[in-house]
């Protein structure tokens, strides 16, 4: 099996989330399902609580590393930072308020093994994402209709742009935005090659606008900048998607929608016409 680093960005999520799931993740470490856990905390609150609870495990060589930022970086940059601290080429980037289990890693490993055993043309590219097909039980994150599809810059228009009807957002054009696919692009909680993290560039002025759709902004950069990038949607690869009070996704959904229409839609629309 390929070694996977579990990377978790966090801020004030220990009491309600990490306190409940870290024990399970550490069991995955002991069973060698994952190789290490790296957590990067924005303000230090979770850092203190994790170190207090797991000090014996860490002191005895447990592969759990916890860091705290000297200032709040924001969602996008904190994710990049925690990924850059991984020791392995494969990263499971999991939000601190969502949950994956052993089955998640087993399915991902089996899929990657199958892909790499195929001929040279179909092997995993150096830039790839292994994406869940469902953030259960959220109906809006149920993208199982795309299971086992492989998407790249050459065929993405077949998913993003669909034939228009009375709800078309572009007047006098034959295309409309596929809302289900947008949900998939904003799902996150996937496995990616570390090569991606080292080879994308971003506009620092865009980051405040992407506070609740950072995953979608990240995907736009990857599709535009990395030649050969592959987005794999894997059958039965699922995680527990949690929407809760205090969720950034809920709090800033309007800002996300504005960014989506002002930045992402025009880019893909212009590419397809």
C-alpha positions as CSV (number, residue, x, y, z in Angstrom):
1,X,0.0,0.0,0.0
2,X,1.1,3.5,-0.7
3,X,1.8,5.6,2.4
4,X,-0.9,8.3,3.1
5,X,-0.5,11.3,5.3
6,X,-3.8,12.4,6.9
7,X,-3.7,16.2,7.0
8,X,-6.3,18.2,9.1
9,X,-6.6,22.0,9.2
10,X,-8.5,23.2,12.2
11,X,-9.6,26.1,14.4
12,X,-11.8,25.7,17.5
13,X,-13.0,22.2,16.4
14,X,-11.5,20.0,19.1
15,X,-14.4,19.9,21.6
16,X,-17.2,19.1,19.1
17,X,-15.3,17.1,16.4
18,X,-11.6,16.2,16.8
19,X,-12.1,15.0,20.4
20,X,-14.5,12.4,19.0
21,X,-12.6,11.2,15.9
22,X,-8.9,11.5,16.7
23,X,-9.0,8.2,18.6
24,X,-10.3,6.5,15.5
25,X,-7.7,8.1,13.3
26,X,-4.9,7.0,15.8
27,X,-6.3,3.4,15.5
28,X,-5.8,3.7,11.7
29,X,-2.2,4.7,12.4
30,X,-1.6,1.7,14.6
31,X,-3.1,-0.6,11.9
32,X,-0.9,1.1,9.3
33,X,-3.9,2.2,7.3
34,X,-2.4,5.7,7.3
35,X,1.2,6.6,7.9
36,X,1.0,9.8,9.9
37,X,-1.4,12.5,11.1
38,X,-0.6,16.2,10.8
39,X,-2.9,18.9,12.3
40,X,-2.4,22.6,11.8
41,X,-4.3,24.8,14.2
42,X,-5.1,28.5,13.3
43,X,-5.2,30.0,16.8
44,X,-3.7,27.4,19.2
45,X,-6.8,26.4,21.1
46,X,-7.0,22.9,19.5
47,X,-3.2,22.6,19.6
48,X,-3.2,22.8,23.4
49,X,-6.1,20.4,23.9
50,X,-4.7,17.8,21.5
51,X,-1.2,17.9,23.1
52,X,-2.8,17.5,26.5
53,X,-4.9,14.5,25.6
54,X,-2.4,12.7,23.4
55,X,0.9,13.7,25.1
56,X,1.7,10.0,26.0
57,X,1.1,8.9,22.4
58,X,3.2,11.7,20.9
59,X,6.0,11.3,23.5
60,X,6.2,7.6,22.8
61,X,6.8,8.1,19.1
62,X,3.3,8.1,17.8
63,X,3.1,9.7,14.4
64,X,0.9,12.5,15.3
65,X,2.2,16.0,14.7
66,X,0.4,19.1,15.8
67,X,1.3,22.7,14.8
68,X,-0.2,26.1,15.6
69,X,0.1,29.2,13.4
70,X,1.5,32.4,14.7
71,X,-1.4,34.2,13.1
72,X,-4.7,33.1,11.5
73,X,-3.9,32.3,7.8
74,X,-7.4,31.6,6.6
75,X,-9.0,28.4,5.3
76,X,-7.2,28.2,2.0
77,X,-3.6,28.9,3.2
78,X,-4.0,26.7,6.3
79,X,-4.9,23.8,4.1
80,X,-1.8,24.4,1.9
81,X,0.4,24.7,5.0
82,X,-0.7,21.4,6.6
83,X,-0.3,19.6,3.3
84,X,3.2,21.0,2.8
85,X,4.2,19.5,6.2
86,X,3.3,15.9,5.1
87,X,6.2,13.5,4.7
88,X,4.4,11.4,2.0
89,X,3.4,12.0,-1.6
90,X,-0.2,11.0,-0.9
91,X,-2.3,13.3,1.2
92,X,-5.8,12.8,2.6
93,X,-6.9,16.4,3.2
94,X,-9.8,16.1,5.6
95,X,-11.7,19.0,7.2
96,X,-11.8,18.9,11.0
97,X,-15.6,18.8,11.1
98,X,-16.0,15.9,8.6
99,X,-15.2,12.3,9.1
100,X,-13.6,9.4,7.2
101,X,-13.1,5.8,8.3
102,X,-11.1,2.7,7.5
103,X,-13.3,1.8,4.6
104,X,-12.6,5.2,3.0
105,X,-8.8,4.5,2.9
106,X,-9.3,0.9,1.8
107,X,-11.4,1.9,-1.2
108,X,-9.0,4.6,-2.2
109,X,-6.0,2.3,-2.0
110,X,-7.7,-0.4,-4.0
111,X,-8.7,2.2,-6.7
112,X,-5.1,3.6,-6.9
113,X,-3.6,0.1,-7.1
114,X,-6.0,-0.8,-9.9
115,X,-5.2,2.4,-11.9
116,X,-1.5,2.0,-11.5
117,X,-1.6,-1.6,-12.7
118,X,-3.2,-0.5,-16.0
119,X,-1.2,0.4,-19.1
120,X,0.9,3.5,-19.2
121,X,-1.9,5.6,-20.8
122,X,-4.3,5.0,-17.9
123,X,-1.9,5.2,-15.0
124,X,-2.5,7.9,-12.4
125,X,-1.0,11.2,-13.6
126,X,1.5,13.0,-11.3
127,X,-1.2,15.5,-10.6
128,X,-4.4,13.8,-9.4
129,X,-7.3,13.9,-6.9
130,X,-9.1,10.9,-5.7
131,X,-12.5,12.3,-4.8
132,X,-15.4,10.8,-2.8
133,X,-18.7,10.5,-4.7
134,X,-20.9,11.3,-1.7
135,X,-20.7,13.4,1.4
136,X,-23.3,11.3,3.2
137,X,-26.1,11.9,4.2
138,X,-26.2,15.3,2.4
139,X,-28.4,15.0,-0.7
140,X,-26.6,18.0,-2.2
141,X,-23.3,16.1,-2.0
142,X,-24.6,12.9,-3.5
143,X,-22.7,12.7,-6.8
144,X,-22.8,8.9,-7.2
145,X,-24.0,9.3,-10.8
146,X,-20.4,10.3,-11.6
147,X,-18.8,7.4,-9.9
148,X,-15.7,6.1,-11.6
149,X,-15.6,9.1,-14.0
150,X,-12.2,10.7,-14.7
151,X,-12.4,14.4,-15.4
152,X,-9.7,16.6,-17.0
153,X,-9.5,20.0,-18.7
154,X,-10.5,18.4,-22.0
155,X,-13.8,16.9,-20.9
156,X,-14.8,19.1,-17.9
157,X,-17.2,21.1,-20.1
158,X,-19.3,18.0,-20.5
159,X,-20.0,18.1,-16.8
160,X,-20.1,21.8,-16.0
161,X,-22.1,23.0,-18.9
162,X,-25.3,21.3,-19.7
163,X,-28.2,22.1,-22.2
164,X,-30.2,25.1,-21.0
165,X,-33.8,25.1,-20.1
166,X,-36.1,27.8,-18.5
167,X,-33.7,28.0,-15.5
168,X,-30.6,28.8,-17.6
169,X,-28.4,31.4,-16.0
170,X,-26.9,32.7,-19.3
171,X,-29.6,34.3,-21.3
172,X,-29.5,33.7,-25.1
173,X,-26.9,30.9,-24.7
174,X,-27.4,27.1,-25.1
175,X,-25.6,26.2,-21.9
176,X,-26.4,26.4,-18.2
177,X,-24.4,25.6,-15.0
178,X,-24.6,22.0,-13.6
179,X,-25.3,22.7,-9.9
180,X,-24.7,19.0,-8.9
181,X,-21.2,19.1,-10.4
182,X,-20.5,22.4,-8.6
183,X,-21.3,20.6,-5.4
184,X,-18.8,17.9,-6.3
185,X,-16.1,20.5,-7.0
186,X,-16.8,22.0,-3.6
187,X,-16.9,18.7,-1.7
188,X,-13.2,18.3,-0.7
189,X,-12.2,15.6,1.9
190,X,-10.2,13.8,-0.7
191,X,-6.8,12.2,-1.4
192,X,-4.4,14.2,-3.6
193,X,-0.9,14.0,-4.9
194,X,1.5,16.3,-3.0
195,X,2.9,17.4,-6.3
196,X,-0.2,19.6,-6.7
197,X,0.5,21.6,-3.6
198,X,4.0,22.5,-4.7
199,X,3.1,23.5,-8.2
200,X,0.0,25.8,-8.0
201,X,0.1,29.6,-7.7
202,X,-2.8,31.7,-6.4
203,X,-4.0,35.3,-6.2
204,X,-3.7,36.5,-2.6
205,X,-6.4,39.1,-3.2
206,X,-8.9,36.3,-4.1
207,X,-8.6,34.5,-0.8
208,X,-11.1,36.7,1.2
209,X,-13.7,36.1,-1.5
210,X,-13.3,32.3,-1.3
211,X,-13.7,31.8,2.4
212,X,-16.5,29.2,2.0
213,X,-15.6,27.9,-1.4
214,X,-11.9,27.5,-1.0
215,X,-12.1,24.0,-2.4
216,X,-13.7,25.2,-5.6
217,X,-11.1,28.0,-6.0
218,X,-8.4,25.4,-5.5
219,X,-9.9,23.2,-8.2
220,X,-10.1,26.1,-10.6
221,X,-6.3,26.7,-10.1
222,X,-5.4,23.1,-10.6
223,X,-7.5,22.6,-13.8
224,X,-6.0,25.8,-15.2
225,X,-2.4,25.5,-14.2
226,X,-1.4,21.8,-14.1
227,X,-1.2,20.1,-17.5
228,X,-2.6,16.5,-17.4
229,X,-4.4,16.9,-14.1
230,X,-7.0,14.2,-13.4
231,X,-10.0,14.4,-11.1
232,X,-11.1,10.8,-10.2
233,X,-14.5,10.3,-8.7
234,X,-14.4,6.9,-7.0
235,X,-17.4,4.6,-6.6
236,X,-18.3,3.9,-2.9
237,X,-15.7,6.4,-1.7
238,X,-17.7,8.3,0.9
239,X,-17.3,10.4,4.0
240,X,-19.6,11.9,6.7
241,X,-20.4,15.5,5.7
242,X,-21.3,17.6,8.7
243,X,-23.2,20.9,8.4
244,X,-23.5,22.6,11.8
245,X,-23.9,25.9,13.6
246,X,-20.7,27.9,13.1
247,X,-20.0,26.2,9.8
248,X,-18.0,28.5,7.5
249,X,-19.9,27.0,4.6
250,X,-23.2,28.2,6.1
251,X,-22.0,31.5,7.4
252,X,-20.4,32.7,4.2
253,X,-22.5,31.0,1.5
254,X,-23.6,34.2,0.0
255,X,-20.1,35.4,-0.4
256,X,-19.2,32.1,-2.0
257,X,-22.0,32.4,-4.5
258,X,-20.9,35.9,-5.5
259,X,-17.3,34.6,-6.1
260,X,-18.7,31.6,-8.0
261,X,-20.6,33.7,-10.5
262,X,-18.0,36.6,-10.8
263,X,-14.9,34.4,-11.1
264,X,-15.4,30.7,-11.8
265,X,-18.4,30.8,-14.1
266,X,-16.9,33.4,-16.5
267,X,-13.7,31.4,-16.7
268,X,-15.3,28.1,-17.7
269,X,-17.9,29.8,-19.8
270,X,-15.3,31.6,-21.9
271,X,-13.3,28.4,-22.3
272,X,-16.3,26.6,-23.7
273,X,-17.2,29.2,-26.3
